[in-house]
């Protein structure tokens, strides 16, 4: 339990507070409408469905206040910067902004379902009361008209009304249907399988949030009981809406700023010759490197930017981690072919004449991530999977510059670097940087500063045959590095045990840019191998989130 608290205690504390506020709002508003004397006659018409409709509405308002804040990335980066002097625990919470965004969305979805079902029952009971299906008091209350001293309690004013018609012809009903449909599309298109395989579907349907918030503000303005709640909804969401509008205006300003191409390079094919002297050429790496220059642009290690290419799409913005170091006079990204947008961009760049400028590129950012904190730890474990290596490219480049310039502010004394790839060609674009670092560390007598292990998790028989023939060579047959490539997946128990043994009194930062399944494994290992004794090894888990 102590080990778990080290990594997750503050997160759990924040979730308890959030859930506590949700429960308090639901219970308070439920009893407010279920017991309040001012709603006695309305309760006679609707029963407990009144409270069941109003309590979820209060929780909805609270979570609609919260849901936009985690995606105000400039705000998150600004707040994160102000916490530099605070504990790393506080900054870690900001790195989980998208996880909290999803939690708020799930709560909105659940409360919307309860609110909708309750109101459907309300419409049915209103209609039955209007038709005299219940007691005399219900009929009398339904017959009340607007006068100087009274207002109608039953919004259904005729006895021959079809409830479905009422839902689609009132402001409350129509906006309720619209925002519910928008919410369904937003949530379903946010599923992992849709977001990964059809990003454009996710991107465009997510912008239905504009319709959702506009409908939310006007929802309920059709009759007096809801009008006060409509004003209350304004009070809840107006602040986050203004912040988000400023966020988009800042993106527009950045989009209009000039971005120049310093270098455009499609990484080459990776190939080797087999034992039978037949040249085996692997498919092209399909990784595009862009080196860009923008006036006034300043970055930190591990940060990311959003890119927009108007010649492909005016609206789509895609996040990419920067692979350059802050010490360089440009910023670079490596873009892997992973969908329609990236395929079109790579195709455009392939057709460019040598030395020509590429199409207009909008750049929004940079934005902070967990990797910014890597130099706050005296020992760091960097774990990348596939193209997830990109934030660590920036870190390792920055380390090289710090050693080259003999930077006295470098606190880090040991880095463990793990890279997992399914295919051999994926190592190609990063191997040259590792070779430079390997040589630099040896020349400075710091061979133990960087321990790196490359893991190949997929191969074919021709590769196996090639490795057998060249097994005795001093350098690896895949990367040409002195450190040989490992085959299969890391045994994390063994790796963490080794790190703990070599650093018995250190605070170790574990950083991952990779899949969620691997994140769960590493988080558990960090908890397992952390010692409750503050004088001994502790592991802090950090994950990149976009």
Secondary structure, 3 states (H helix, E strand, C coil): CHHHHHHHHHHHHHHHHHHHHHHHHHHHHHHHHHHCHHHHHHHHHHCCHHHHHHHHHHHHHHHHHHHCHHHCHHHHHHHHHHCCCCCHHHHHHHCCHHHHHHHHHHHHHHHHHHHHHHHHHHHHHHHHHHCCCCCHHHHHHHHCCCCCCCCCCCCCCCCCCCHHHHHHHCHHHHHHHHHHHHHHHHHHHCCHHHHHHCHHHHHHHHCCHHHHHHHHHHCCCCCHHHHHHHHHHHHHHHHHHHHHHHHHHHHHHHHHCCEEEEEEEECCCCEEECCCCCEEECCCCCEEEEEEEECCCCCCCCCEEEEECCCCCCCCCEEEEECCCCCCCCEEEEEECCCHHHHHHHHHHHCCCCCCCCCCCEEEEEECCHHHHHHHCCEEEEEEEHHHHHHHHHHHHHHHHHHHCCCCCCCCCEEEEEEEECCHHHHHHHHHHHHHHHHHHHHCCCCCCEEEEEEECCCCHHHHHHHHHCCCCCCCCCCCCCCCCEECCCCHHHHHHHHHHHCCCCEEEEEEECCHHHHHHHHHHHHHHCCCCCCCCEEEEEECCC
